Amino acid sequence: MALMITDECINCDVCEPECPNDAIYMGLEIYEIDPNKCTECVGHFDEPQCVQICPVECIPLHPDWQESKEQLFAKYERLTAAKTPPDA
């Protein structure tokens, strides 16, 4: 599953820099998470870093993005491969 940020977000700015996939961004009113980039930190950390650091606990699992650990790891591999420059 991907994560999501609820409207309890206080825009404290601590989650965005913690995301290794750059999935968190400022939306119209609160921070949001791009589910196409969110791997719940699979491949990077044992636990989602944004959830660990959020002071108001407003980052639950996204109910519309059901993904297994295997699917999240495959997404991680795609995202990190896209960041790696091809050999010259």
ROLUM-71475 format. One record per atom (N, C-alpha, C, O): residue in one letter; z, y, x negated. Coordinates in steps of 0.02 Angstrom, whole numbers, padded with zeros to 5 digits, always signed. Example, Ala and Ser with C-alpha at 12.3 -4.5 7.8 and 13.67 -1.06 7.14 Angstrom:
ROLUM-71475
A+00390-00284-00660/A+00390-00225-00615/A+00390-00165-00660/A+00423-00166-00712/S+00354-00112-00642/S+00357-00053-00684/S+00394+00002-00645/S+00402+00057-00670/
end
This chain:
ROLUM-71475
M+00000-00060-00042/M+00000+00000+00000/M+00000+00062-00044/M+00025+00062-00100/A-00027+00113-00018/A-00021+00178-00050/A+00042+00211-00022/A+00071+00187+00027/L+00063+00264-00053/L+00120+00302-00029/L+00096+00364+00007/L+00037+00382+00002/M+00141+00396+00042/M+00125+00459+00076/M+00185+00505+00071/M+00241+00482+00061/I+00173+00570+00079/I+00227+00619+00079/I+00234+00645+00150/I+00185+00667+00181/T+00295+00642+00176/T+00307+00664+00245/T+00321+00739+00248/T+00327+00772+00196/D+00326+00765+00308/D+00337+00837+00317/D+00408+00858+00299/D+00425+00917+00306/E+00450+00812+00275/E+00515+00831+00249/E+00509+00860+00179/E+00559+00884+00151/C+00450+00857+00150/C+00438+00882+00082/C+00460+00956+00077/C+00446+00996+00122/I+00495+00971+00023/I+00519+01040+00012/I+00478+01076-00042/I+00498+01130-00065/N+00422+01047-00062/N+00379+01077-00113/N+00417+01095-00177/N+00409+01150-00204/C+00456+01049-00200/C+00497+01062-00260/C+00457+01053-00324/C+00481+01071-00378/D+00396+01027-00320/D+00351+01021-00377/D+00369+00967-00428/D+00340+00966-00482/V+00416+00922-00413/V+00434+00873-00464/V+00391+00810-00462/V+00386+00776-00512/C+00361+00794-00406/C+00323+00732-00400/C+00254+00736-00433/C+00233+00688-00465/E+00220+00791-00425/E+00151+00796-00449/E+00143+00778-00523/E+00099+00737-00539/P+00182+00806-00568/P+00172+00789-00639/P+00193+00718-00657/P+00175+00694-00711/E+00230+00684-00614/E+00252+00616-00628/E+00199+00564-00613/E+00205+00507-00635/C+00148+00582-00575/C+00098+00533-00553/C+00048+00518-00609/C+00012+00563-00630/P+00047+00456-00633/P+00001+00439-00688/P-00072+00436-00667/P-00117+00435-00709/N-00085+00434-00602/N-00153+00429-00576/N-00180+00495-00549/N-00236+00498-00524/D-00141+00549-00554/D-00161+00614-00527/D-00176+00609-00452/D-00222+00642-00428/A-00138+00568-00417/A-00149+00558-00345/A-00114+00611-00303/A-00131+00619-00244/I-00066+00646-00331/I-00027+00694-00293/I-00056+00764-00304/I-00069+00784-00361/Y-00065+00800-00250/Y-00093+00867-00253/Y-00062+00910-00198/Y-00035+00884-00150/M-00068+00976-00206/M-00041+01021-00156/M-00090+01025-00098/M-00148+01042-00106/G-00066+01008-00038/G-00106+01012+00022/G-00100+01082+00052/G-00081+01129+00018/L-00116+01088+00115/L-00112+01153+00148/L-00041+01180+00152/L-00029+01240+00142/E+00008+01136+00166/E+00077+01158+00172/E+00125+01121+00127/E+00174+01149+00103/I+00111+01057+00114/I+00155+01016+00072/I+00112+00975+00024/I+00051+00973+00030/Y+00145+00942-00022/Y+00109+00898-00067/Y+00082+00838-00028/Y+00112+00817+00022/E+00027+00811-00051/E-00004+00754-00019/E-00022+00703-00073/E-00025+00720-00132/I-00035+00641-00052/I-00054+00588-00098/I-00122+00561-00076/I-00131+00543-00019/D-00168+00559-00123/D-00234+00529-00111/D-00227+00454-00114/D-00215+00426-00168/P-00233+00419-00058/P-00224+00347-00058/P-00276+00309-00099/P-00265+00251-00118/N-00332+00341-00113/N-00383+00308-00154/N-00363+00308-00228/N-00392+00271-00268/K-00315+00350-00247/K-00291+00353-00316/K-00221+00324-00324/K-00201+00308-00380/C-00184+00316-00270/C-00115+00292-00274/C-00113+00217-00284/C-00141+00179-00244/T-00080+00195-00338/T-00070+00124-00351/T+00004+00106-00347/T+00024+00052-00368/E+00045+00151-00321/E+00118+00142-00320/E+00143+00131-00392/E+00194+00099-00402/C+00107+00158-00439/C+00121+00154-00511/C+00111+00084-00539/C+00130+00071-00596/V+00082+00038-00500/V+00065-00028-00526/V+00019-00019-00586/V-00030+00019-00582/G+00033-00054-00640/G-00005-00047-00701/G+00024+00004-00749/G+00010+00002-00809/H+00065+00048-00723/H+00097+00100-00765/H+00172+00089-00771/H+00199+00088-00827/F+00205+00080-00714/F+00278+00075-00712/F+00298+00020-00663/F+00258-00003-00623/D+00362-00001-00667/D+00388-00052-00621/D+00400-00025-00551/D+00397-00062-00502/E+00412+00040-00545/E+00426+00072-00481/E+00388+00138-00476/E+00374+00170-00526/P+00370+00158-00414/P+00336+00222-00406/P+00379+00280-00432/P+00436+00290-00410/Q+00351+00317-00478/Q+00388+00371-00510/Q+00403+00429-00462/Q+00457+00459-00466/C+00358+00444-00416/C+00369+00499-00369/C+00428+00482-00323/C+00468+00526-00306/V+00433+00419-00302/V+00488+00399-00259/V+00554+00405-00297/V+00604+00426-00269/Q+00554+00385-00360/Q+00615+00388-00401/Q+00641+00458-00410/Q+00701+00470-00412/I+00595+00507-00415/I+00615+00575-00432/I+00624+00621-00371/I+00654+00674-00377/C+00598+00601-00314/C+00600+00644-00254/C+00672+00657-00231/C+00708+00610-00216/P+00693+00720-00229/P+00762+00736-00209/P+00776+00729-00135/P+00834+00726-00115/V+00724+00728-00093/V+00735+00723-00021/V+00710+00657+00009/V+00711+00649+00070/E+00689+00612-00033/E+00668+00545-00011/E+00616+00548+00045/E+00626+00518+00098/C+00562+00585+00032/C+00511+00594+00084/C+00445+00558+00067/C+00392+00578+00090/I+00449+00505+00026/I+00388+00470+00004/I+00392+00396+00022/I+00410+00355-00019/P+00375+00379+00085/P+00374+00309+00106/P+00306+00277+00093/P+00259+00310+00071/L+00301+00213+00109/L+00237+00178+00107/L+00193+00205+00162/L+00217+00221+00217/H+00129+00210+00148/H+00080+00235+00198/H+00063+00177+00245/H+00036+00126+00222/P+00077+00183+00309/P+00066+00127+00355/P-00008+00108+00365/P-00022+00052+00385/D-00054+00153+00350/D-00125+00140+00360/D-00159+00112+00298/D-00219+00097+00300/W-00123+00104+00242/W-00152+00080+00180/W-00115+00018+00157/W-00075+00022+00111/Q-00129-00038+00188/Q-00099-00102+00170/Q-00137-00131+00110/Q-00195-00148+00116/E-00103-00136+00053/E-00133-00165-00007/E-00084-00211-00042/E-00024-00196-00045/S-00109-00266-00067/S-00067-00312-00105/S-00058-00286-00176/S-00093-00239-00197/K-00012-00316-00213/K-00003-00297-00284/K-00067-00310-00323/K-00084-00272-00368/E-00103-00363-00305/E-00167-00378-00339/E-00218-00323-00325/E-00255-00303-00371/Q-00222-00300-00264/Q-00269-00246-00246/Q-00249-00181-00281/Q-00292-00144-00305/L-00184-00167-00284/L-00161-00107-00319/L-00177-00111-00393/L-00196-00061-00424/F-00170-00170-00423/F-00186-00177-00494/F-00261-00170-00506/F-00281-00141-00556/A-00301-00196-00461/A-00374-00188-00467/A-00392-00113-00462/A-00436-00090-00498/K-00359-00077-00418/K-00371-00005-00413/K-00350+00030-00477/K-00386+00074-00502/Y-00293+00010-00505/Y-00270+00037-00569/Y-00323+00026-00623/Y-00338+00072-00661/E-00350-00034-00626/E-00401-00049-00677/E-00464-00006-00668/E-00492+00018-00717/R-00485+00004-00605/R-00543+00047-00592/R-00529+00119-00613/R-00571+00151-00644/L-00470+00144-00596/L-00453+00213-00612/L-00447+00224-00687/L-00470+00275-00713/T-00416+00177-00722/T-00409+00186-00794/T-00475+00176-00830/T-00487+00207-00882/A-00518+00133-00805/A-00584+00124-00835/A-00626+00187-00827/A-00665+00205-00871/A-00617+00222-00770/A-00655+00284-00758/A-00631+00339-00806/A-00670+00384-00821/K-00569+00336-00829/K-00543+00387-00874/K-00562+00373-00947/K-00560+00418-00989/T-00579+00311-00962/T-00594+00292-01031/T-00667+00308-01047/T-00712+00285-01013/P-00678+00349-01099/P-00747+00366-01116/P-00783+00305-01145/P-00752+00265-01180/P-00847+00297-01130/P-00884+00241-01156/P-00891+00247-01232/P-00891+00302-01260/D-00896+00190-01265/D-00905+00190-01338/D-00972+00221-01355/D-01023+00208-01323/A-00972+00262-01407/A-01033+00296-01427/A-01072+00255-01477/A-01125+00275-01500/
end
